Amino acid sequence: MADTALKSANVEVVAYSSPAHGTSFSNEAILVISGDSGAVRQAVISAREIGKNRTGDAGRRTEKRSPLLHLISARLIHEIEKI
């Protein structure tokens, strides 16, 4: 997902955490990116689509969404509304 996010838009890595570096969660990676709002939005949407495909959510309309993918979308929308 991180690879797709970085390749899909003109964004820069601000910070990165993984289980071996900066976070204690066993399967979590955190990527913080920066760029203009349109580029960041495109990067997150592209990464989200890859995540949906990998978790089996692609093409499904359900109320049970992956909490991580929902959190990404919620944070993006919240930050865009601030601008």
N, CA, C and O atoms as a Maestro MAE file, in Angstrom:
{
 s_m_m2io_version
 :::
 2.0.0
}

f_m_ct {
 s_m_title
 :::
 protein
 m_atom[332] {
  # First column is atom index #
  i_m_mmod_type
  r_m_x_coord
  r_m_y_coord
  r_m_z_coord
  i_m_residue_number
  s_m_chain_name
  s_m_pdb_residue_name
  s_m_pdb_atom_name
  i_m_atomic_number
  :::
  1 25 0.815 -1.176 0.000 1 A "MET " " N  " 7
  2 3 0.000 0.000 0.000 1 A "MET " " CA " 6
  3 2 0.869 1.254 0.000 1 A "MET " " C  " 6
  4 15 0.586 2.210 -0.722 1 A "MET " " O  " 8
  5 25 1.920 1.248 0.804 2 A "ALA " " N  " 7
  6 3 2.800 2.417 0.870 2 A "ALA " " CA " 6
  7 2 3.464 2.657 -0.479 2 A "ALA " " C  " 6
  8 15 3.569 3.798 -0.928 2 A "ALA " " O  " 8
  9 25 3.907 1.593 -1.119 3 A "ASP " " N  " 7
  10 3 4.546 1.712 -2.421 3 A "ASP " " CA " 6
  11 2 3.589 2.340 -3.433 3 A "ASP " " C  " 6
  12 15 3.973 3.234 -4.187 3 A "ASP " " O  " 8
  13 25 2.366 1.875 -3.446 4 A "THR " " N  " 7
  14 3 1.362 2.415 -4.361 4 A "THR " " CA " 6
  15 2 1.087 3.879 -4.064 4 A "THR " " C  " 6
  16 15 0.984 4.691 -4.984 4 A "THR " " O  " 8
  17 25 0.968 4.220 -2.799 5 A "ALA " " N  " 7
  18 3 0.701 5.613 -2.418 5 A "ALA " " CA " 6
  19 2 1.797 6.533 -2.927 5 A "ALA " " C  " 6
  20 15 1.512 7.601 -3.469 5 A "ALA " " O  " 8
  21 25 3.032 6.131 -2.757 6 A "LEU " " N  " 7
  22 3 4.155 6.980 -3.154 6 A "LEU " " CA " 6
  23 2 4.317 7.075 -4.669 6 A "LEU " " C  " 6
  24 15 4.762 8.102 -5.181 6 A "LEU " " O  " 8
  25 25 3.965 6.027 -5.377 7 A "LYS " " N  " 7
  26 3 4.123 6.036 -6.833 7 A "LYS " " CA " 6
  27 2 2.943 6.665 -7.564 7 A "LYS " " C  " 6
  28 15 3.071 7.038 -8.730 7 A "LYS " " O  " 8
  29 25 1.801 6.789 -6.903 8 A "SER " " N  " 7
  30 3 0.601 7.264 -7.584 8 A "SER " " CA " 6
  31 2 0.451 8.779 -7.590 8 A "SER " " C  " 6
  32 15 -0.376 9.307 -8.334 8 A "SER " " O  " 8
  33 25 1.220 9.484 -6.789 9 A "ALA " " N  " 7
  34 3 1.069 10.940 -6.713 9 A "ALA " " CA " 6
  35 2 2.389 11.575 -6.289 9 A "ALA " " C  " 6
  36 15 3.298 10.896 -5.810 9 A "ALA " " O  " 8
  37 25 2.473 12.864 -6.472 10 A "ASN " " N  " 7
  38 3 3.682 13.613 -6.122 10 A "ASN " " CA " 6
  39 2 3.652 13.955 -4.630 10 A "ASN " " C  " 6
  40 15 3.295 15.066 -4.240 10 A "ASN " " O  " 8
  41 25 4.035 12.979 -3.811 11 A "VAL " " N  " 7
  42 3 4.060 13.159 -2.357 11 A "VAL " " CA " 6
  43 2 5.435 12.772 -1.827 11 A "VAL " " C  " 6
  44 15 6.192 12.060 -2.486 11 A "VAL " " O  " 8
  45 25 5.741 13.246 -0.639 12 A "GLU " " N  " 7
  46 3 7.017 12.936 0.002 12 A "GLU " " CA " 6
  47 2 6.764 12.244 1.331 12 A "GLU " " C  " 6
  48 15 5.775 12.519 2.010 12 A "GLU " " O  " 8
  49 25 7.670 11.340 1.694 13 A "VAL " " N  " 7
  50 3 7.580 10.656 2.985 13 A "VAL " " CA " 6
  51 2 8.064 11.604 4.073 13 A "VAL " " C  " 6
  52 15 9.162 12.155 3.990 13 A "VAL " " O  " 8
  53 25 7.230 11.788 5.097 14 A "VAL " " N  " 7
  54 3 7.594 12.604 6.254 14 A "VAL " " CA " 6
  55 2 8.111 11.702 7.367 14 A "VAL " " C  " 6
  56 15 9.093 12.025 8.035 14 A "VAL " " O  " 8
  57 25 7.438 10.564 7.561 15 A "ALA " " N  " 7
  58 3 7.828 9.620 8.613 15 A "ALA " " CA " 6
  59 2 7.330 8.230 8.243 15 A "ALA " " C  " 6
  60 15 6.383 8.071 7.473 15 A "ALA " " O  " 8
  61 25 7.992 7.232 8.814 16 A "TYR " " N  " 7
  62 3 7.613 5.843 8.597 16 A "TYR " " CA " 6
  63 2 7.872 5.069 9.877 16 A "TYR " " C  " 6
  64 15 8.940 5.192 10.477 16 A "TYR " " O  " 8
  65 25 6.905 4.280 10.291 17 A "SER " " N  " 7
  66 3 7.064 3.414 11.466 17 A "SER " " CA " 6
  67 2 6.643 2.007 11.090 17 A "SER " " C  " 6
  68 15 5.725 1.812 10.292 17 A "SER " " O  " 8
  69 25 7.317 1.034 11.669 18 A "SER " " N  " 7
  70 3 6.992 -0.370 11.448 18 A "SER " " CA " 6
  71 2 7.188 -1.110 12.768 18 A "SER " " C  " 6
  72 15 7.685 -0.528 13.732 18 A "SER " " O  " 8
  73 25 6.802 -2.395 12.825 19 A "PRO " " N  " 7
  74 3 7.002 -3.131 14.073 19 A "PRO " " CA " 6
  75 2 8.455 -3.125 14.542 19 A "PRO " " C  " 6
  76 15 8.715 -3.171 15.744 19 A "PRO " " O  " 8
  77 25 9.389 -3.070 13.619 20 A "ALA " " N  " 7
  78 3 10.800 -3.059 13.999 20 A "ALA " " CA " 6
  79 2 11.319 -1.650 14.300 20 A "ALA " " C  " 6
  80 15 12.415 -1.489 14.838 20 A "ALA " " O  " 8
  81 25 10.529 -0.638 13.950 21 A "HIS " " N  " 7
  82 3 11.007 0.737 14.096 21 A "HIS " " CA " 6
  83 2 9.846 1.683 14.428 21 A "HIS " " C  " 6
  84 15 9.167 2.171 13.525 21 A "HIS " " O  " 8
  85 25 9.624 1.935 15.691 22 A "GLY " " N  " 7
  86 3 8.690 2.980 16.072 22 A "GLY " " CA " 6
  87 2 7.286 2.585 16.475 22 A "GLY " " C  " 6
  88 15 6.534 3.437 16.947 22 A "GLY " " O  " 8
  89 25 6.899 1.330 16.312 23 A "THR " " N  " 7
  90 3 5.577 0.898 16.759 23 A "THR " " CA " 6
  91 2 5.681 -0.536 17.275 23 A "THR " " C  " 6
  92 15 6.491 -1.323 16.786 23 A "THR " " O  " 8
  93 25 4.874 -0.858 18.241 24 A "SER " " N  " 7
  94 3 4.946 -2.195 18.829 24 A "SER " " CA " 6
  95 2 3.896 -3.140 18.262 24 A "SER " " C  " 6
  96 15 3.870 -4.314 18.633 24 A "SER " " O  " 8
  97 25 3.039 -2.665 17.382 25 A "PHE " " N  " 7
  98 3 2.023 -3.537 16.806 25 A "PHE " " CA " 6
  99 2 2.675 -4.505 15.829 25 A "PHE " " C  " 6
  100 15 3.550 -4.115 15.056 25 A "PHE " " O  " 8
  101 25 2.253 -5.760 15.859 26 A "SER " " N  " 7
  102 3 2.952 -6.801 15.109 26 A "SER " " CA " 6
  103 2 2.730 -6.749 13.602 26 A "SER " " C  " 6
  104 15 3.535 -7.297 12.849 26 A "SER " " O  " 8
  105 25 1.680 -6.116 13.153 27 A "ASN " " N  " 7
  106 3 1.416 -6.125 11.709 27 A "ASN " " CA " 6
  107 2 1.079 -4.738 11.172 27 A "ASN " " C  " 6
  108 15 0.363 -4.618 10.178 27 A "ASN " " O  " 8
  109 25 1.573 -3.719 11.801 28 A "GLU " " N  " 7
  110 3 1.193 -2.367 11.417 28 A "GLU " " CA " 6
  111 2 2.385 -1.580 10.892 28 A "GLU " " C  " 6
  112 15 3.475 -1.625 11.464 28 A "GLU " " O  " 8
  113 25 2.171 -0.874 9.821 29 A "ALA " " N  " 7
  114 3 3.154 0.082 9.313 29 A "ALA " " CA " 6
  115 2 2.436 1.415 9.178 29 A "ALA " " C  " 6
  116 15 1.283 1.465 8.749 29 A "ALA " " O  " 8
  117 25 3.103 2.474 9.536 30 A "ILE " " N  " 7
  118 3 2.519 3.810 9.467 30 A "ILE " " CA " 6
  119 2 3.377 4.644 8.528 30 A "ILE " " C  " 6
  120 15 4.589 4.757 8.713 30 A "ILE " " O  " 8
  121 25 2.746 5.221 7.532 31 A "LEU " " N  " 7
  122 3 3.430 6.076 6.573 31 A "LEU " " CA " 6
  123 2 2.793 7.460 6.650 31 A "LEU " " C  " 6
  124 15 1.581 7.601 6.484 31 A "LEU " " O  " 8
  125 25 3.601 8.466 6.899 32 A "VAL " " N  " 7
  126 3 3.123 9.849 6.936 32 A "VAL " " CA " 6
  127 2 3.667 10.528 5.690 32 A "VAL " " C  " 6
  128 15 4.875 10.547 5.454 32 A "VAL " " O  " 8
  129 25 2.753 11.090 4.888 33 A "ILE " " N  " 7
  130 3 3.160 11.723 3.641 33 A "ILE " " CA " 6
  131 2 2.771 13.191 3.623 33 A "ILE " " C  " 6
  132 15 1.901 13.634 4.372 33 A "ILE " " O  " 8
  133 25 3.437 13.931 2.750 34 A "SER " " N  " 7
  134 3 3.164 15.356 2.604 34 A "SER " " CA " 6
  135 2 3.139 15.707 1.123 34 A "SER " " C  " 6
  136 15 3.837 15.098 0.312 34 A "SER " " O  " 8
  137 25 2.327 16.690 0.789 35 A "GLY " " N  " 7
  138 3 2.215 17.168 -0.583 35 A "GLY " " CA " 6
  139 2 1.005 18.058 -0.669 35 A "GLY " " C  " 6
  140 15 0.351 18.314 0.342 35 A "GLY " " O  " 8
  141 25 0.691 18.540 -1.863 36 A "ASP " " N  " 7
  142 3 -0.518 19.353 -1.951 36 A "ASP " " CA " 6
  143 2 -1.727 18.461 -1.710 36 A "ASP " " C  " 6
  144 15 -1.639 17.241 -1.849 36 A "ASP " " O  " 8
  145 25 -2.846 19.059 -1.352 37 A "SER " " N  " 7
  146 3 -4.004 18.282 -0.904 37 A "SER " " CA " 6
  147 2 -4.486 17.293 -1.960 37 A "SER " " C  " 6
  148 15 -4.884 16.179 -1.617 37 A "SER " " O  " 8
  149 25 -4.459 17.669 -3.227 38 A "GLY " " N  " 7
  150 3 -4.892 16.759 -4.281 38 A "GLY " " CA " 6
  151 2 -3.983 15.549 -4.412 38 A "GLY " " C  " 6
  152 15 -4.454 14.432 -4.627 38 A "GLY " " O  " 8
  153 25 -2.684 15.771 -4.281 39 A "ALA " " N  " 7
  154 3 -1.724 14.667 -4.379 39 A "ALA " " CA " 6
  155 2 -1.859 13.716 -3.196 39 A "ALA " " C  " 6
  156 15 -1.840 12.497 -3.369 39 A "ALA " " O  " 8
  157 25 -1.996 14.270 -2.001 40 A "VAL " " N  " 7
  158 3 -2.160 13.428 -0.809 40 A "VAL " " CA " 6
  159 2 -3.449 12.634 -0.917 40 A "VAL " " C  " 6
  160 15 -3.481 11.444 -0.604 40 A "VAL " " O  " 8
  161 25 -4.496 13.284 -1.353 41 A "ARG " " N  " 7
  162 3 -5.783 12.599 -1.514 41 A "ARG " " CA " 6
  163 2 -5.642 11.444 -2.508 41 A "ARG " " C  " 6
  164 15 -6.104 10.337 -2.230 41 A "ARG " " O  " 8
  165 25 -5.016 11.682 -3.652 42 A "GLN " " N  " 7
  166 3 -4.836 10.634 -4.654 42 A "GLN " " CA " 6
  167 2 -3.987 9.486 -4.114 42 A "GLN " " C  " 6
  168 15 -4.291 8.320 -4.366 42 A "GLN " " O  " 8
  169 25 -2.940 9.804 -3.383 43 A "ALA " " N  " 7
  170 3 -2.076 8.769 -2.810 43 A "ALA " " CA " 6
  171 2 -2.847 7.888 -1.832 43 A "ALA " " C  " 6
  172 15 -2.711 6.665 -1.853 43 A "ALA " " O  " 8
  173 25 -3.650 8.506 -0.982 44 A "VAL " " N  " 7
  174 3 -4.422 7.740 0.009 44 A "VAL " " CA " 6
  175 2 -5.491 6.900 -0.678 44 A "VAL " " C  " 6
  176 15 -5.698 5.743 -0.310 44 A "VAL " " O  " 8
  177 25 -6.163 7.460 -1.659 45 A "ILE " " N  " 7
  178 3 -7.191 6.700 -2.376 45 A "ILE " " CA " 6
  179 2 -6.565 5.499 -3.088 45 A "ILE " " C  " 6
  180 15 -7.124 4.403 -3.052 45 A "ILE " " O  " 8
  181 25 -5.430 5.690 -3.726 46 A "SER " " N  " 7
  182 3 -4.752 4.581 -4.414 46 A "SER " " CA " 6
  183 2 -4.337 3.491 -3.434 46 A "SER " " C  " 6
  184 15 -4.529 2.304 -3.698 46 A "SER " " O  " 8
  185 25 -3.773 3.896 -2.311 47 A "ALA " " N  " 7
  186 3 -3.371 2.921 -1.289 47 A "ALA " " CA " 6
  187 2 -4.587 2.201 -0.720 47 A "ALA " " C  " 6
  188 15 -4.543 0.998 -0.464 47 A "ALA " " O  " 8
  189 25 -5.659 2.935 -0.529 48 A "ARG " " N  " 7
  190 3 -6.893 2.347 0.013 48 A "ARG " " CA " 6
  191 2 -7.435 1.279 -0.936 48 A "ARG " " C  " 6
  192 15 -7.883 0.226 -0.484 48 A "ARG " " O  " 8
  193 25 -7.402 1.535 -2.234 49 A "GLU " " N  " 7
  194 3 -7.890 0.553 -3.204 49 A "GLU " " CA " 6
  195 2 -7.061 -0.729 -3.158 49 A "GLU " " C  " 6
  196 15 -7.613 -1.827 -3.225 49 A "GLU " " O  " 8
  197 25 -5.757 -0.597 -3.045 50 A "ILE " " N  " 7
  198 3 -4.895 -1.777 -2.914 50 A "ILE " " CA " 6
  199 2 -5.246 -2.530 -1.628 50 A "ILE " " C  " 6
  200 15 -5.343 -3.757 -1.634 50 A "ILE " " O  " 8
  201 25 -5.435 -1.806 -0.544 51 A "GLY " " N  " 7
  202 3 -5.804 -2.427 0.729 51 A "GLY " " CA " 6
  203 2 -7.131 -3.150 0.646 51 A "GLY " " C  " 6
  204 15 -7.279 -4.247 1.184 51 A "GLY " " O  " 8
  205 25 -8.097 -2.544 -0.023 52 A "LYS " " N  " 7
  206 3 -9.401 -3.190 -0.184 52 A "LYS " " CA " 6
  207 2 -9.263 -4.484 -0.969 52 A "LYS " " C  " 6
  208 15 -9.883 -5.491 -0.626 52 A "LYS " " O  " 8
  209 25 -8.454 -4.462 -2.017 53 A "ASN " " N  " 7
  210 3 -8.250 -5.676 -2.813 53 A "ASN " " CA " 6
  211 2 -7.576 -6.768 -1.992 53 A "ASN " " C  " 6
  212 15 -7.930 -7.941 -2.106 53 A "ASN " " O  " 8
  213 25 -6.627 -6.393 -1.181 54 A "ARG " " N  " 7
  214 3 -5.884 -7.388 -0.392 54 A "ARG " " CA " 6
  215 2 -6.687 -7.928 0.779 54 A "ARG " " C  " 6
  216 15 -6.440 -9.049 1.224 54 A "ARG " " O  " 8
  217 25 -7.636 -7.163 1.286 55 A "THR " " N  " 7
  218 3 -8.445 -7.649 2.404 55 A "THR " " CA " 6
  219 2 -9.736 -8.295 1.936 55 A "THR " " C  " 6
  220 15 -10.519 -8.776 2.755 55 A "THR " " O  " 8
  221 25 -9.968 -8.313 0.634 56 A "GLY " " N  " 7
  222 3 -11.165 -8.953 0.108 56 A "GLY " " CA " 6
  223 2 -12.391 -8.072 0.122 56 A "GLY " " C  " 6
  224 15 -13.499 -8.574 -0.065 56 A "GLY " " O  " 8
  225 25 -12.239 -6.771 0.338 57 A "ASP " " N  " 7
  226 3 -13.383 -5.861 0.379 57 A "ASP " " CA " 6
  227 2 -13.769 -5.332 -0.998 57 A "ASP " " C  " 6
  228 15 -14.806 -4.682 -1.129 57 A "ASP " " O  " 8
  229 25 -12.981 -5.587 -2.008 58 A "ALA " " N  " 7
  230 3 -13.238 -5.028 -3.337 58 A "ALA " " CA " 6
  231 2 -14.579 -5.512 -3.872 58 A "ALA " " C  " 6
  232 15 -14.868 -6.709 -3.864 58 A "ALA " " O  " 8
  233 25 -15.383 -4.584 -4.330 59 A "GLY " " N  " 7
  234 3 -16.659 -4.938 -4.934 59 A "GLY " " CA " 6
  235 2 -17.771 -5.218 -3.958 59 A "GLY " " C  " 6
  236 15 -18.908 -5.435 -4.378 59 A "GLY " " O  " 8
  237 25 -17.494 -5.222 -2.691 60 A "ARG " " N  " 7
  238 3 -18.527 -5.484 -1.692 60 A "ARG " " CA " 6
  239 2 -19.038 -4.185 -1.105 60 A "ARG " " C  " 6
  240 15 -18.270 -3.254 -0.861 60 A "ARG " " O  " 8
  241 25 -20.327 -4.132 -0.884 61 A "ARG " " N  " 7
  242 3 -20.933 -3.006 -0.184 61 A "ARG " " CA " 6
  243 2 -21.457 -3.537 1.144 61 A "ARG " " C  " 6
  244 15 -22.538 -4.121 1.206 61 A "ARG " " O  " 8
  245 25 -20.695 -3.334 2.184 62 A "THR " " N  " 7
  246 3 -21.124 -3.802 3.495 62 A "THR " " CA " 6
  247 2 -20.908 -2.702 4.511 62 A "THR " " C  " 6
  248 15 -20.120 -1.781 4.295 62 A "THR " " O  " 8
  249 25 -21.607 -2.809 5.603 63 A "GLU " " N  " 7
  250 3 -21.416 -1.866 6.700 63 A "GLU " " CA " 6
  251 2 -20.172 -2.223 7.502 63 A "GLU " " C  " 6
  252 15 -19.615 -1.372 8.195 63 A "GLU " " O  " 8
  253 25 -19.731 -3.479 7.411 64 A "LYS " " N  " 7
  254 3 -18.526 -3.905 8.126 64 A "LYS " " CA " 6
  255 2 -17.319 -3.628 7.258 64 A "LYS " " C  " 6
  256 15 -16.935 -4.458 6.435 64 A "LYS " " O  " 8
  257 25 -16.732 -2.489 7.434 65 A "ARG " " N  " 7
  258 3 -15.537 -2.127 6.680 65 A "ARG " " CA " 6
  259 2 -14.321 -2.348 7.554 65 A "ARG " " C  " 6
  260 15 -14.411 -2.405 8.781 65 A "ARG " " O  " 8
  261 25 -13.203 -2.470 6.904 66 A "SER " " N  " 7
  262 3 -11.956 -2.572 7.637 66 A "SER " " CA " 6
  263 2 -11.752 -1.297 8.436 66 A "SER " " C  " 6
  264 15 -11.771 -0.212 7.854 66 A "SER " " O  " 8
  265 25 -11.557 -1.383 9.754 67 A "PRO " " N  " 7
  266 3 -11.372 -0.171 10.566 67 A "PRO " " CA " 6
  267 2 -10.211 0.683 10.084 67 A "PRO " " C  " 6
  268 15 -10.285 1.910 10.135 67 A "PRO " " O  " 8
  269 25 -9.150 0.060 9.621 68 A "LEU " " N  " 7
  270 3 -7.991 0.814 9.158 68 A "LEU " " CA " 6
  271 2 -8.333 1.640 7.931 68 A "LEU " " C  " 6
  272 15 -8.001 2.824 7.867 68 A "LEU " " O  " 8
  273 25 -8.989 1.032 6.962 69 A "LEU " " N  " 7
  274 3 -9.324 1.759 5.745 69 A "LEU " " CA " 6
  275 2 -10.303 2.881 6.038 69 A "LEU " " C  " 6
  276 15 -10.224 3.950 5.431 69 A "LEU " " O  " 8
  277 25 -11.215 2.651 6.953 70 A "HIS " " N  " 7
  278 3 -12.167 3.688 7.341 70 A "HIS " " CA " 6
  279 2 -11.438 4.831 8.034 70 A "HIS " " C  " 6
  280 15 -11.745 5.997 7.790 70 A "HIS " " O  " 8
  281 25 -10.483 4.512 8.891 71 A "LEU " " N  " 7
  282 3 -9.722 5.534 9.611 71 A "LEU " " CA " 6
  283 2 -8.928 6.395 8.638 71 A "LEU " " C  " 6
  284 15 -8.876 7.616 8.790 71 A "LEU " " O  " 8
  285 25 -8.318 5.779 7.655 72 A "ILE " " N  " 7
  286 3 -7.572 6.543 6.652 72 A "ILE " " CA " 6
  287 2 -8.495 7.533 5.963 72 A "ILE " " C  " 6
  288 15 -8.156 8.708 5.824 72 A "ILE " " O  " 8
  289 25 -9.650 7.070 5.534 73 A "SER " " N  " 7
  290 3 -10.586 7.944 4.838 73 A "SER " " CA " 6
  291 2 -11.079 9.058 5.739 73 A "SER " " C  " 6
  292 15 -11.171 10.208 5.310 73 A "SER " " O  " 8
  293 25 -11.397 8.734 6.983 74 A "ALA " " N  " 7
  294 3 -11.910 9.733 7.913 74 A "ALA " " CA " 6
  295 2 -10.872 10.804 8.192 74 A "ALA " " C  " 6
  296 15 -11.205 11.988 8.234 74 A "ALA " " O  " 8
  297 25 -9.641 10.418 8.381 75 A "ARG " " N  " 7
  298 3 -8.589 11.401 8.642 75 A "ARG " " CA " 6
  299 2 -8.355 12.288 7.426 75 A "ARG " " C  " 6
  300 15 -8.155 13.495 7.567 75 A "ARG " " O  " 8
  301 25 -8.379 11.712 6.255 76 A "LEU " " N  " 7
  302 3 -8.177 12.485 5.038 76 A "LEU " " CA " 6
  303 2 -9.281 13.521 4.878 76 A "LEU " " C  " 6
  304 15 -9.006 14.692 4.620 76 A "LEU " " O  " 8
  305 25 -10.509 13.097 5.027 77 A "ILE " " N  " 7
  306 3 -11.637 14.017 4.884 77 A "ILE " " CA " 6
  307 2 -11.565 15.113 5.932 77 A "ILE " " C  " 6
  308 15 -11.808 16.279 5.623 77 A "ILE " " O  " 8
  309 25 -11.235 14.757 7.166 78 A "HIS " " N  " 7
  310 3 -11.137 15.738 8.247 78 A "HIS " " CA " 6
  311 2 -10.064 16.775 7.938 78 A "HIS " " C  " 6
  312 15 -10.283 17.969 8.140 78 A "HIS " " O  " 8
  313 25 -8.916 16.338 7.454 79 A "GLU " " N  " 7
  314 3 -7.828 17.265 7.145 79 A "GLU " " CA " 6
  315 2 -8.176 18.159 5.960 79 A "GLU " " C  " 6
  316 15 -7.824 19.339 5.957 79 A "GLU " " O  " 8
  317 25 -8.850 17.625 4.970 80 A "ILE " " N  " 7
  318 3 -9.242 18.432 3.817 80 A "ILE " " CA " 6
  319 2 -10.252 19.495 4.232 80 A "ILE " " C  " 6
  320 15 -10.208 20.623 3.741 80 A "ILE " " O  " 8
  321 25 -11.161 19.138 5.136 81 A "GLU " " N  " 7
  322 3 -12.152 20.108 5.600 81 A "GLU " " CA " 6
  323 2 -11.500 21.263 6.345 81 A "GLU " " C  " 6
  324 15 -12.030 22.374 6.327 81 A "GLU " " O  " 8
  325 25 -10.367 21.033 6.998 82 A "LYS " " N  " 7
  326 3 -9.658 22.107 7.697 82 A "LYS " " CA " 6
  327 2 -9.149 23.159 6.724 82 A "LYS " " C  " 6
  328 15 -9.101 24.347 7.044 82 A "LYS " " O  " 8
  329 25 -8.771 22.714 5.542 83 A "ILE " " N  " 7
  330 3 -8.211 23.623 4.537 83 A "ILE " " CA " 6
  331 2 -9.324 24.442 3.977 83 A "ILE " " C  " 6
  332 15 -9.095 25.284 3.109 83 A "ILE " " O  " 8
  :::
 }
 m_bond[331] {
  # First column is bond index #
  i_m_from
  i_m_to
  i_m_order
  :::
  1 1 2 1
  2 2 3 1
  3 3 4 2
  4 3 5 1
  5 5 6 1
  6 6 7 1
  7 7 8 2
  8 7 9 1
  9 9 10 1
  10 10 11 1
  11 11 12 2
  12 11 13 1
  13 13 14 1
  14 14 15 1
  15 15 16 2
  16 15 17 1
  17 17 18 1
  18 18 19 1
  19 19 20 2
  20 19 21 1
  21 21 22 1
  22 22 23 1
  23 23 24 2
  24 23 25 1
  25 25 26 1
  26 26 27 1
  27 27 28 2
  28 27 29 1
  29 29 30 1
  30 30 31 1
  31 31 32 2
  32 31 33 1
  33 33 34 1
  34 34 35 1
  35 35 36 2
  36 35 37 1
  37 37 38 1
  38 38 39 1
  39 39 40 2
  40 39 41 1
  41 41 42 1
  42 42 43 1
  43 43 44 2
  44 43 45 1
  45 45 46 1
  46 46 47 1
  47 47 48 2
  48 47 49 1
  49 49 50 1
  50 50 51 1
  51 51 52 2
  52 51 53 1
  53 53 54 1
  54 54 55 1
  55 55 56 2
  56 55 57 1
  57 57 58 1
  58 58 59 1
  59 59 60 2
  60 59 61 1
  61 61 62 1
  62 62 63 1
  63 63 64 2
  64 63 65 1
  65 65 66 1
  66 66 67 1
  67 67 68 2
  68 67 69 1
  69 69 70 1
  70 70 71 1
  71 71 72 2
  72 71 73 1
  73 73 74 1
  74 74 75 1
  75 75 76 2
  76 75 77 1
  77 77 78 1
  78 78 79 1
  79 79 80 2
  80 79 81 1
  81 81 82 1
  82 82 83 1
  83 83 84 2
  84 83 85 1
  85 85 86 1
  86 86 87 1
  87 87 88 2
  88 87 89 1
  89 89 90 1
  90 90 91 1
  91 91 92 2
  92 91 93 1
  93 93 94 1
  94 94 95 1
  95 95 96 2
  96 95 97 1
  97 97 98 1
  98 98 99 1
  99 99 100 2
  100 99 101 1
  101 101 102 1
  102 102 103 1
  103 103 104 2
  104 103 105 1
  105 105 106 1
  106 106 107 1
  107 107 108 2
  108 107 109 1
  109 109 110 1
  110 110 111 1
  111 111 112 2
  112 111 113 1
  113 113 114 1
  114 114 115 1
  115 115 116 2
  116 115 117 1
  117 117 118 1
  118 118 119 1
  119 119 120 2
  120 119 121 1
  121 121 122 1
  122 122 123 1
  123 123 124 2
  124 123 125 1
  125 125 126 1
  126 126 127 1
  127 127 128 2
  128 127 129 1
  129 129 130 1
  130 130 131 1
  131 131 132 2
  132 131 133 1
  133 133 134 1
  134 134 135 1
  135 135 136 2
  136 135 137 1
  137 137 138 1
  138 138 139 1
  139 139 140 2
  140 139 141 1
  141 141 142 1
  142 142 143 1
  143 143 144 2
  144 143 145 1
  145 145 146 1
  146 146 147 1
  147 147 148 2
  148 147 149 1
  149 149 150 1
  150 150 151 1
  151 151 152 2
  152 151 153 1
  153 153 154 1
  154 154 155 1
  155 155 156 2
  156 155 157 1
  157 157 158 1
  158 158 159 1
  159 159 160 2
  160 159 161 1
  161 161 162 1
  162 162 163 1
  163 163 164 2
  164 163 165 1
  165 165 166 1
  166 166 167 1
  167 167 168 2
  168 167 169 1
  169 169 170 1
  170 170 171 1
  171 171 172 2
  172 171 173 1
  173 173 174 1
  174 174 175 1
  175 175 176 2
  176 175 177 1
  177 177 178 1
  178 178 179 1
  179 179 180 2
  180 179 181 1
  181 181 182 1
  182 182 183 1
  183 183 184 2
  184 183 185 1
  185 185 186 1
  186 186 187 1
  187 187 188 2
  188 187 189 1
  189 189 190 1
  190 190 191 1
  191 191 192 2
  192 191 193 1
  193 193 194 1
  194 194 195 1
  195 195 196 2
  196 195 197 1
  197 197 198 1
  198 198 199 1
  199 199 200 2
  200 199 201 1
  201 201 202 1
  202 202 203 1
  203 203 204 2
  204 203 205 1
  205 205 206 1
  206 206 207 1
  207 207 208 2
  208 207 209 1
  209 209 210 1
  210 210 211 1
  211 211 212 2
  212 211 213 1
  213 213 214 1
  214 214 215 1
  215 215 216 2
  216 215 217 1
  217 217 218 1
  218 218 219 1
  219 219 220 2
  220 219 221 1
  221 221 222 1
  222 222 223 1
  223 223 224 2
  224 223 225 1
  225 225 226 1
  226 226 227 1
  227 227 228 2
  228 227 229 1
  229 229 230 1
  230 230 231 1
  231 231 232 2
  232 231 233 1
  233 233 234 1
  234 234 235 1
  235 235 236 2
  236 235 237 1
  237 237 238 1
  238 238 239 1
  239 239 240 2
  240 239 241 1
  241 241 242 1
  242 242 243 1
  243 243 244 2
  244 243 245 1
  245 245 246 1
  246 246 247 1
  247 247 248 2
  248 247 249 1
  249 249 250 1
  250 250 251 1
  251 251 252 2
  252 251 253 1
  253 253 254 1
  254 254 255 1
  255 255 256 2
  256 255 257 1
  257 257 258 1
  258 258 259 1
  259 259 260 2
  260 259 261 1
  261 261 262 1
  262 262 263 1
  263 263 264 2
  264 263 265 1
  265 265 266 1
  266 266 267 1
  267 267 268 2
  268 267 269 1
  269 269 270 1
  270 270 271 1
  271 271 272 2
  272 271 273 1
  273 273 274 1
  274 274 275 1
  275 275 276 2
  276 275 277 1
  277 277 278 1
  278 278 279 1
  279 279 280 2
  280 279 281 1
  281 281 282 1
  282 282 283 1
  283 283 284 2
  284 283 285 1
  285 285 286 1
  286 286 287 1
  287 287 288 2
  288 287 289 1
  289 289 290 1
  290 290 291 1
  291 291 292 2
  292 291 293 1
  293 293 294 1
  294 294 295 1
  295 295 296 2
  296 295 297 1
  297 297 298 1
  298 298 299 1
  299 299 300 2
  300 299 301 1
  301 301 302 1
  302 302 303 1
  303 303 304 2
  304 303 305 1
  305 305 306 1
  306 306 307 1
  307 307 308 2
  308 307 309 1
  309 309 310 1
  310 310 311 1
  311 311 312 2
  312 311 313 1
  313 313 314 1
  314 314 315 1
  315 315 316 2
  316 315 317 1
  317 317 318 1
  318 318 319 1
  319 319 320 2
  320 319 321 1
  321 321 322 1
  322 322 323 1
  323 323 324 2
  324 323 325 1
  325 325 326 1
  326 326 327 1
  327 327 328 2
  328 327 329 1
  329 329 330 1
  330 330 331 1
  331 331 332 2
  :::
 }
}
